[in-house]
């Protein structure tokens, strides 16, 4: 059985568009995984490979597919690093948009380079499901194809596990504090005596059920205030200013914020949010 795809760029960009539509209007986890894995593990690397090696003779079919998989796996962490320094962060829509834009740009570059070639030099995506054809392949081609099949099966296994066991990956709560610049940095180092000091604190629930949270504030291991209860359902976020009032002057005073969940007597997180401040008159 043999079949070929004449316009591969329409296919990979079509997958990108279809995934965007599914995520935006049909947030079904099964559809997301079916489209998401080939989108992340193949399309950006395939488009880049096509731009770098436009001629058919430069790479064989197996080598081209292997390059595509390897480049995609390499590009994913690089995309995450770049998004991490932007205001959007590593979230679903920024990752989806960044990968789609990269695929579109590299596809355009590949199409431009390929259109200048003679028809016999242009690569085509074809599959020949024949054991006779398999026997004719070189040992290295057979090895690469087996590695590729194992990688796809591994990705599929991870996908199935994530779908069946989402709790193991998403059952947690975020607890954070923002500095004076609105980011997790530039915290106060010097505060006045007997005057309220305000800080922006946030909680994001990734739990599967509704929970009630409390925040206890302590200075030098002595509890001074409590905020809450704060009731959050799955995926909900709370962010507001909370304050503490220092009553003693001194350098390097320890201010801690402990997060408690429901009626638990021990803090939900092992380590509290902590500040070291100097209290001045």
C-alpha positions in Angstrom: 0.0 0.0 0.0 1.5 3.3 -1.1 0.2 6.8 -0.6 1.8 10.3 -0.9 1.2 13.8 0.3 1.9 16.4 -2.4 1.5 19.6 -0.3 3.0 18.8 3.1 2.9 22.5 4.2 -0.9 22.6 4.0 -1.0 19.5 6.2 1.3 20.7 9.0 -0.2 24.2 9.1 -3.7 22.7 8.9 -2.9 20.6 12.0 -1.8 23.8 13.7 -5.0 25.6 12.8 -7.2 22.7 13.8 -5.5 22.4 17.2 -6.0 26.1 17.8 -9.7 25.7 17.0 -10.0 22.7 19.3 -8.2 24.4 22.2 -10.3 27.6 21.8 -13.7 26.2 21.2 -13.7 22.4 22.1 -11.4 22.0 25.1 -11.6 18.2 25.0 -8.5 16.6 26.5 -8.6 13.6 24.1 -8.8 15.8 21.0 -6.1 18.0 22.5 -3.7 15.0 22.9 -4.5 13.5 19.5 -3.6 16.8 17.7 -1.2 18.1 20.3 1.4 15.4 20.2 2.1 15.4 16.4 1.9 19.2 16.6 4.6 19.6 19.2 6.8 16.6 18.3 6.8 16.8 14.5 5.4 20.0 12.8 8.0 22.7 14.0 10.9 20.4 13.3 9.5 19.2 10.0 9.0 22.8 8.8 12.6 23.7 9.9 14.0 20.6 8.2 12.2 21.5 5.0 13.7 25.0 5.1 17.2 23.8 5.8 17.2 20.9 3.3 14.8 21.8 0.5 16.2 19.3 -2.1 15.0 15.6 -2.2 18.6 14.4 -2.6 19.8 16.1 0.6 17.9 13.8 3.0 16.1 10.5 2.6 12.6 10.0 3.9 13.6 8.3 7.1 16.4 10.8 7.8 14.0 13.7 7.1 11.5 12.3 9.5 14.2 11.7 12.2 15.5 15.2 11.8 12.0 16.5 12.2 11.5 14.7 15.4 14.9 15.6 16.8 14.6 19.3 16.0 11.0 19.4 17.4 12.2 17.9 20.7 15.1 20.5 20.7 12.9 23.4 19.9 10.4 22.7 22.7 12.7 23.6 25.7 14.1 26.6 23.8 10.5 27.9 23.3 9.9 27.4 27.0 13.0 29.4 27.9 12.0 32.3 25.7 8.5 32.4 26.9 9.6 32.2 30.5 11.2 35.7 30.2 8.1 37.2 28.7 5.1 38.5 30.6 3.0 35.6 29.2 5.0 32.8 30.7 4.9 29.1 29.9 1.2 28.6 29.5 -1.0 26.8 27.0 -2.0 29.6 24.7 1.5 31.2 24.5 3.1 27.9 23.7 0.5 27.1 21.1 0.8 30.5 19.5 4.6 30.5 19.5 4.9 27.1 18.0 2.3 27.9 15.3 4.0 31.2 14.4 7.4 29.4 14.2 5.9 26.6 12.0 4.2 29.1 9.7 7.4 31.2 9.2 9.6 28.2 8.6 7.0 26.7 6.3 7.0 29.9 4.3 10.8 29.9 4.1 10.8 26.2 3.0 8.1 26.9 0.4 10.1 29.8 -1.0 13.2 27.7 -1.3 11.4 24.7 -2.7 9.5 26.6 -5.4 12.8 27.6 -7.1 13.7 24.0 -7.6 13.1 21.8 -10.6 10.1 19.3 -10.1 12.4 16.3 -9.9 14.4 18.0 -7.0 11.3 18.7 -4.8 10.8 16.2 -2.0 7.4 14.5 -1.5 6.0 12.8 1.5 5.2 9.2 0.6 4.6 6.0 2.5 5.0 2.5 1.2 3.6 -0.1 3.6 5.3 -3.2 2.1 7.5 -5.8 3.8 9.4 -6.3 0.5 10.2 -2.6 0.5 11.3 -2.9 4.2 13.8 -5.7 3.3 15.4 -3.4 0.7 16.2 -0.6 3.2 19.7 -0.1 4.4 20.3 -1.3 8.0 20.7 2.3 9.2 17.3 3.2 7.7 15.7 0.2 9.4 17.3 1.2 12.7 16.1 4.8 12.5 12.6 3.7 11.6 12.4 1.4 14.6 13.7 4.2 16.9 11.0 6.5 15.4 8.2 3.9 16.0 9.4 3.4 19.6 9.4 7.2 20.1 5.9 7.6 18.8 4.7 4.6 20.9 6.3 6.1 24.0 4.7 9.5 23.3 1.3 7.8 22.9 1.9 5.9 26.2 2.7 9.1 28.0 -0.4 10.7 26.6 -2.7 7.8 27.6 -1.2 7.9 31.1 -1.7 11.6 31.5 -5.3 11.3 30.3 -6.1 8.5 32.7 -4.1 9.9 35.6 -4.4 13.7 35.5 -4.4 14.0 39.2 -0.8 13.1 39.5 0.2 16.0 37.3 -2.2 18.8 38.3 -3.2 18.2 41.9 -1.4 21.1 43.5 -1.8 24.7 44.6 0.3 27.7 43.7 1.2 30.2 46.4 3.2 33.3 45.5 4.1 36.8 46.4 4.8 39.8 44.2 7.3 42.5 44.9 6.9 46.3 44.4 7.4 45.9 40.6 4.5 43.4 40.3 6.9 40.5 39.8 8.4 37.8 42.0 11.4 40.1 42.7 12.3 43.5 44.2 10.8 42.8 47.6 10.8 45.4 50.4 14.0 45.4 52.4 13.3 48.3 54.8 9.9 49.0 56.4 8.6 51.5 59.0 7.8 50.7 62.6 4.1 50.4 63.6 2.8 51.1 60.1 1.0 48.5 57.9 3.2 47.0 55.1 1.1 45.8 52.1 2.2 42.9 49.8 0.4 41.3 46.9 -0.1 37.6 47.5 -1.8 35.1 45.3 -3.2 31.5 45.3 -4.0 29.4 42.3 -5.8 26.2 42.8 -5.0 23.2 40.5 -6.9 20.8 42.7 -9.8 18.7 41.6 -12.2 19.8 44.3 -13.1 23.1 46.0 -10.8 24.0 48.9 -10.7 26.7 51.6 -7.4 28.4 52.3 -5.9 30.5 55.1 -2.7 32.5 55.2 -1.0 32.9 58.6 1.6 35.7 59.0 4.4 35.4 61.5 7.3 37.8 62.4 10.3 36.2 64.0 8.4 32.9 64.6 5.5 34.7 66.4 2.1 34.6 64.7 0.6 38.1 64.3 -2.3 37.7 61.8 -4.4 35.4 59.7 -6.1 36.0 56.3 -9.1 33.9 55.1 -10.9 31.8 54.6 -10.4 32.0 50.8 -12.6 29.5 48.9 -11.3 28.4 45.5 -12.7 25.8 43.1 -10.6 23.9 40.5 -8.6 26.3 38.3 -9.7 29.4 40.2 -7.3 32.2 41.3 -7.2 34.7 44.2 -4.8 37.6 44.3 -5.0 40.5 46.7 -3.0 42.7 49.0 -2.4 41.6 52.6 -0.5 43.5 55.2 1.6 43.0 58.4 2.6 45.6 61.0 6.0 45.4 62.6 6.1 46.3 66.3 9.9 46.1 67.0 12.8 47.8 65.3 15.8 45.8 64.2 17.7 44.4 61.2 17.0 41.1 59.4 13.6 40.3 60.9 12.0 37.2 59.5 8.5 37.6 58.1 6.8 34.4 57.0 3.5 33.6 55.2 2.1 30.1 55.8 -0.6 28.6 53.6 -3.1 26.3 55.2 -5.8 24.2 53.4 -9.3 23.5 54.8 -9.1 22.5 58.5 -5.5 21.1 58.4 -3.4 22.1 61.4 -0.1 21.8 59.5 0.9 24.1 56.6 -0.1 22.9 53.2 3.4 23.7 51.8 6.6 22.6 53.5 8.3 26.0 53.1 6.5 29.3 53.7 7.0 32.5 51.7 9.7 34.4 53.6 11.0 37.9 53.7 13.9 39.4 55.6 13.3 43.1 56.4 14.9 45.8 58.5 12.4 47.7 60.7 13.3 51.4 61.2 11.8 54.1 63.4 
